[in-house]
Amino acid sequence: MSSEGRNHNWDYAAIGTPEDFLASWSASRGNLRRFFEDHAAAPINDAAQRQAGEAAATQAVAAIYGMELNEFNAGVDAVAGAIESAGAIHVSIPDPDVPQDVGAAAFFDVDNTLIQGSSLIVFAQGLFRKKFFTIKEILPVVWKQVKFKLTGSENAEDVSRGREQALEFIKGRPVQELVDLCEEIVDQRMADKMWPGTKQLADMHIAAGHQVWLVSATPVQLAQILAQRLGFTGAIGTVAEAKDGVFTGRLVGDILHGPGKRHAVAALASIEQLDLTRCTAYSDSINDLPMLSMVGTAVAVNPDSKLRKEAETRGWDVRDFRSIRKATREYGIPALVTAAFSVAGWRLRRRWRKQ
């Protein structure tokens, strides 16, 4: 998203464009000495460097994304946590035969957008099978997710509390143990819950050379494994802090819900040099309005009543795959059959590898 023409006080000669500055800020926030040595005159002391860096970053973030610096930094923390979790910013390599449309991307919510229902309840079931908690401890979480399943809409307080409880369940457990569990959950429990119509949308973006990202409040390990299995570029999710390979029970950055997704997408756009006017976002929930509103194209998928009304008011596309009749009307039978076979093929290939 270009900010030229809106930043009359920005020193382009000294530090480049706001977009260039934020890309560097995101990669080396809090230690910008080399950046200023490369782009400004003489080196400056640490205090002045930090003050100048934060002033410039504040101006750039406000101009480009219309948010506060602390909000943007929370997004940077979430993206950094996702990179640390995966060991790289991307979890899949694009097809070399597909020309890449640099700067364009699609952002997909997971729950009720890509998969049916809530990923947290599937995650909780996996934790229970591995004896991370007792039935008494999990009942409140299950009840909140049952409400989501029945109503089709999220409650921010329920989501927040559910993640806090999940953090308590994994405190003191090895990270690798959770990664192994997430692989099992994705391969055995989530494939048959996918909406073929949404998978078809994602495949269209991949074929066009766009980056495709999952942006979800679900644990980042689960989101990244799902993205990898589907051939998506990457995933940003809720990041649980870990030290020495063990979870501490604390969060890194935001819970990626509502405004948290907007902050993370802004940080990701700066790091990946994405033009948000050329990006698309997909979600089912009115709670994702901040993310949907920041891109050039917003699509409501299986929307709750509030998002459907908002989409109609704003003229956004609406795709509802919750019944065969609606899905057929949206995409037609051939496209849905193709998407369904691609999902089924992935499951079969996974089984063959294990045999």
C-alpha positions as MATLAB code, in Angstrom:
seq = 'MSSEGRNHNWDYAAIGTPEDFLASWSASRGNLRRFFEDHAAAPINDAAQRQAGEAAATQAVAAIYGMELNEFNAGVDAVAGAIESAGAIHVSIPDPDVPQDVGAAAFFDVDNTLIQGSSLIVFAQGLFRKKFFTIKEILPVVWKQVKFKLTGSENAEDVSRGREQALEFIKGRPVQELVDLCEEIVDQRMADKMWPGTKQLADMHIAAGHQVWLVSATPVQLAQILAQRLGFTGAIGTVAEAKDGVFTGRLVGDILHGPGKRHAVAALASIEQLDLTRCTAYSDSINDLPMLSMVGTAVAVNPDSKLRKEAETRGWDVRDFRSIRKATREYGIPALVTAAFSVAGWRLRRRWRKQ';
ca = [
       0.000    0.000    0.000;
       1.748    3.113   -1.207;
       1.937    6.122    1.075;
       3.554    8.528   -1.374;
       1.692   11.795   -1.655;
       0.399   11.506    1.918;
       3.646   12.024    3.830;
       4.789   15.558    3.135;
       7.159   15.568    6.129;
       8.808   12.231    5.390;
      12.535   12.431    4.637;
      12.688   10.240    1.517;
      16.287   11.208    0.736;
      17.544   10.127    4.164;
      15.630    6.950    4.925;
      13.775    5.934    1.761;
      10.041    5.330    1.565;
       7.915    4.546    4.644;
       7.387    1.058    3.210;
      11.149    0.463    2.916;
      11.689    1.799    6.417;
       9.062   -0.494    7.948;
      10.533   -3.530    6.184;
      13.832   -2.790    7.936;
      12.126   -1.895   11.208;
      10.213   -5.169   11.209;
      13.377   -7.172   10.625;
      15.549   -5.376   13.202;
      13.220   -3.493   15.544;
      15.044   -1.851   18.429;
      18.492   -2.065   16.817;
      18.494    0.259   13.822;
      22.088    1.489   13.994;
      23.112   -0.141   10.721;
      19.969    1.083    8.998;
      20.707    4.674    9.944;
      24.376    4.327    9.085;
      23.361    3.096    5.638;
      20.654    5.684    5.040;
      21.562    8.718    7.106;
      24.737   10.695    7.773;
      26.982    9.993   10.755;
      26.217    7.273   13.347;
      24.221    8.447   16.348;
      24.177    7.264   19.939;
      21.856    4.517   21.115;
      19.286    6.747   22.822;
      19.009    9.134   19.888;
      18.970    6.193   17.474;
      16.076    4.531   19.273;
      14.154    7.806   19.585;
      14.638    8.598   15.903;
      13.756    5.060   14.881;
      10.559    4.993   16.928;
       9.533    8.436   15.664;
      10.058    7.363   12.057;
       8.333    4.017   12.610;
       5.390    5.724   14.326;
       4.970    8.043   11.366;
       5.301    5.237    8.826;
       2.869    2.896   10.613;
       0.278    5.641   10.957;
       0.622    6.657    7.302;
       0.534    3.176    5.802;
      -1.723    1.199    8.144;
      -3.483    3.771   10.305;
      -2.442    2.117   13.553;
      -0.290    2.824   16.596;
       3.326    1.677   16.736;
       2.687   -0.612   19.721;
      -0.062   -2.364   17.722;
       2.265   -2.848   14.777;
       5.020   -4.126   17.070;
       2.608   -6.681   18.548;
       2.045   -7.900   14.989;
       5.798   -8.070   14.428;
       6.092  -10.203   17.566;
       3.418  -12.585   16.257;
       5.109  -12.904   12.860;
       8.528  -13.355   14.488;
       7.068  -16.093   16.698;
       5.623  -17.816   13.642;
       8.990  -17.653   11.861;
      10.749  -19.096   14.909;
       8.172  -21.886   15.147;
       8.557  -22.918   11.507;
      12.279  -22.204   11.261;
      11.574  -20.022    8.210;
       9.045  -17.443    7.115;
       7.622  -19.726    4.387;
       6.526  -23.324    4.973;
       6.123  -24.196    1.277;
       8.100  -23.415   -1.881;
       6.045  -22.090   -4.797;
       5.824  -24.099   -7.997;
       8.744  -22.918  -10.175;
       6.538  -23.290  -13.256;
       4.053  -20.720  -11.913;
       5.134  -17.087  -12.430;
       4.933  -15.290   -9.091;
       2.834  -12.140   -8.844;
       5.059  -10.310   -6.368;
       3.179   -8.150   -3.886;
      -0.149  -10.008   -4.118;
      -1.426  -12.338   -1.396;
      -4.538  -13.950    0.035;
      -5.222  -14.252    3.770;
      -7.550  -17.005    4.974;
      -9.142  -17.393    8.373;
      -9.339  -21.057    9.419;
     -12.365  -21.725   11.642;
     -15.584  -22.053    9.643;
     -13.814  -20.441    6.661;
     -11.363  -23.133    5.569;
     -12.546  -25.911    7.881;
     -15.965  -26.668    9.329;
     -16.386  -25.537   12.923;
     -13.604  -24.703   15.344;
     -10.009  -25.904   15.118;
      -9.666  -25.401   18.871;
     -12.080  -28.200   19.716;
     -10.152  -30.572   17.409;
      -6.939  -29.396   19.059;
      -8.437  -29.943   22.515;
      -9.521  -33.454   21.602;
      -5.956  -34.209   20.576;
      -4.592  -32.826   23.840;
      -7.080  -34.950   25.781;
      -6.045  -38.131   23.978;
      -2.461  -37.401   25.000;
      -3.556  -36.761   28.619;
      -2.672  -33.058   28.689;
      -5.744  -32.461   30.905;
      -8.776  -34.108   32.538;
     -12.418  -34.038   31.405;
     -13.276  -31.634   34.250;
     -10.622  -29.189   33.085;
     -11.715  -29.237   29.453;
     -15.503  -29.003   29.863;
     -15.612  -25.164   29.970;
     -13.553  -24.984   26.762;
     -15.765  -27.558   25.029;
     -18.903  -25.655   26.002;
     -17.593  -22.427   24.447;
     -16.745  -24.244   21.218;
     -20.142  -25.999   21.155;
     -21.744  -22.564   21.304;
     -19.591  -21.549   18.339;
     -20.588  -24.691   16.439;
     -24.305  -24.116   17.060;
     -24.420  -20.359   16.483;
     -21.740  -20.077   13.797;
     -20.414  -16.891   15.419;
     -17.469  -16.190   17.707;
     -17.409  -14.467   21.061;
     -14.155  -12.597   21.644;
     -14.166  -13.295   25.391;
     -14.768  -17.013   24.839;
     -11.957  -17.214   22.289;
      -9.568  -15.343   24.573;
     -10.352  -17.479   27.615;
     -10.129  -20.673   25.560;
      -6.601  -19.820   24.435;
      -5.550  -18.949   27.983;
      -6.767  -22.331   29.200;
      -4.978  -24.088   26.351;
      -1.745  -22.324   27.338;
      -2.097  -23.677   30.856;
      -2.537  -27.186   29.479;
       0.746  -27.077   27.530;
       2.848  -25.288   30.161;
       6.001  -27.257   30.866;
       5.519  -29.597   27.904;
       8.144  -30.030   25.130;
       7.495  -28.089   21.927;
       8.253  -31.150   19.792;
       5.533  -33.095   21.597;
       2.977  -30.507   20.480;
       4.332  -30.408   16.924;
       3.951  -34.182   16.657;
       0.413  -33.927   18.002;
      -0.479  -31.157   15.536;
       0.756  -33.270   12.625;
      -1.487  -36.087   13.800;
      -4.460  -33.736   14.194;
      -4.076  -32.204   10.741;
      -3.562  -35.528    8.964;
      -6.214  -37.538   10.782;
      -8.810  -35.085   12.046;
      -8.921  -31.970    9.855;
      -8.779  -33.181    6.253;
     -12.407  -34.322    6.207;
     -13.543  -31.053    7.810;
     -12.296  -28.840    4.984;
     -14.660  -26.804    2.849;
     -13.862  -27.807   -0.778;
     -15.131  -24.450   -2.019;
     -12.663  -22.524    0.126;
      -9.844  -24.854   -0.894;
     -10.746  -24.082   -4.504;
     -10.436  -20.349   -3.806;
      -6.991  -20.829   -2.272;
      -5.868  -22.981   -5.206;
      -6.952  -20.211   -7.597;
      -4.656  -17.773   -5.791;
      -1.755  -20.229   -5.891;
      -2.290  -20.766   -9.629;
      -2.188  -16.979  -10.085;
       1.206  -16.797   -8.341;
      -0.113  -15.169   -5.171;
       1.144  -15.887   -1.683;
      -1.492  -17.686    0.414;
      -1.436  -17.308    4.198;
      -3.515  -18.725    7.015;
      -4.202  -16.087    9.680;
      -5.826  -17.715   12.673;
      -6.202  -17.601   16.427;
      -5.417  -21.324   16.456;
      -1.963  -22.368   17.772;
       0.691  -21.423   15.222;
       2.089  -24.978   15.045;
      -1.310  -26.333   13.988;
      -1.850  -23.537   11.449;
       1.613  -23.962    9.935;
       1.313  -27.722    9.523;
      -2.092  -27.255    7.873;
      -0.605  -24.615    5.547;
       2.310  -26.878    4.668;
       0.054  -29.823    3.874;
      -2.049  -27.634    1.564;
       0.923  -26.039   -0.185;
       0.207  -22.553    1.178;
       2.962  -19.984    1.656;
       2.743  -19.900    5.441;
       0.621  -19.316    8.513;
       0.408  -16.882   11.379;
      -1.293  -18.056   14.555;
      -1.313  -17.600   18.279;
       2.251  -18.092   19.519;
       2.965  -19.742   22.862;
       6.297  -18.710   24.329;
       8.940  -21.421   24.624;
      12.342  -21.486   26.271;
      14.858  -24.274   25.810;
      12.283  -26.246   23.845;
       9.640  -26.127   26.597;
       6.450  -24.035   26.743;
       6.369  -21.358   29.470;
       2.588  -20.890   29.559;
       2.827  -17.308   28.261;
       1.846  -15.744   24.937;
       4.099  -13.972   22.432;
       2.375  -10.951   20.897;
      -1.366  -10.878   20.346;
      -3.953  -13.592   20.419;
      -4.663  -13.465   16.699;
      -8.304  -12.592   17.009;
      -9.991   -9.467   15.647;
      -7.544   -6.526   15.795;
      -4.645   -8.915   16.432;
      -5.005  -10.278   12.891;
      -4.877   -6.760   11.468;
      -1.649   -6.041   13.365;
      -0.049   -9.300   12.193;
      -1.081   -8.801    8.557;
       0.371   -5.275    8.623;
       3.684   -6.621    9.934;
       3.675   -9.463    7.412;
       2.933   -7.027    4.580;
       5.936   -4.922    5.585;
       8.280   -7.907    5.838;
       7.077   -9.502    2.579;
       6.654   -6.173    0.740;
       2.995   -6.898   -0.013;
       0.705   -4.309   -1.576;
      -2.452   -4.638    0.501;
      -4.556   -2.996   -2.210;
      -3.758   -6.078   -4.328;
      -4.465   -8.558   -1.527;
      -7.601  -10.520   -0.628;
      -8.879  -11.617    2.777;
     -11.415  -14.341    3.559;
     -13.336  -14.856    6.804;
     -16.635  -16.010    8.235;
     -16.749  -13.720   11.281;
     -17.574  -10.075   11.944;
     -14.708  -10.201   14.440;
     -12.310  -10.253   11.474;
     -13.648   -6.960   10.115;
     -10.319   -5.194   10.933;
      -8.425   -7.617    8.648;
     -11.086   -7.629    5.953;
     -11.175   -3.830    5.868;
      -7.427   -3.391    5.276;
      -7.158   -5.231    1.942;
      -8.243   -4.403   -1.576;
     -10.697   -7.314   -1.817;
     -12.667   -8.800    1.077;
     -14.729  -11.986    0.799;
     -17.202  -13.230    3.403;
     -17.126  -17.049    3.478;
     -19.922  -18.879    5.320;
     -20.566  -15.558    7.095;
     -22.292  -15.043   10.406;
     -25.337  -12.779   10.245;
     -23.442   -9.625   11.191;
     -20.703  -10.146    8.634;
     -23.239  -10.981    5.928;
     -25.012   -7.705    6.598;
     -21.695   -5.805    6.596;
     -20.620   -7.489    3.366;
     -23.876   -6.584    1.669;
     -23.556   -2.972    2.834;
     -19.968   -2.696    1.559;
     -20.569   -4.626   -1.640;
     -18.210   -7.463   -0.709;
     -18.445  -10.874   -2.307;
     -20.209  -13.549   -0.233;
     -19.492  -17.263   -0.648;
     -21.584  -19.716    1.336;
     -20.558  -23.375    1.154;
     -22.681  -24.634    4.032;
     -25.028  -26.590    1.802;
     -24.530  -28.466   -1.455;
     -27.141  -26.274   -3.111;
     -25.408  -23.039   -2.087;
     -21.972  -24.343   -2.974;
     -23.145  -25.568   -6.382;
     -24.693  -22.187   -7.081;
     -21.449  -20.426   -6.113;
     -18.949  -22.578   -8.025;
     -20.670  -25.261  -10.017;
     -20.347  -29.020   -9.616;
     -17.111  -29.525  -11.650;
     -15.081  -27.059   -9.587;
     -16.315  -28.511   -6.308;
     -15.597  -32.071   -7.435;
     -12.052  -31.016   -8.400;
     -11.488  -29.388   -5.009;
     -12.928  -32.376   -3.171;
     -10.645  -34.766   -5.072;
      -7.597  -32.579   -4.325;
      -8.367  -32.802   -0.601;
      -9.025  -36.549   -0.840;
      -5.811  -37.028   -2.827;
      -3.792  -35.301   -0.131;
      -5.241  -37.664    2.501;
      -4.482  -40.753    0.386;
      -0.912  -39.657   -0.328;
      -0.384  -39.148    3.392;
      -1.620  -42.662    4.141;
       0.572  -44.207    1.463;
       3.659  -42.520    2.923;
       2.957  -44.147    6.283;
       2.588  -47.624    4.811;
];
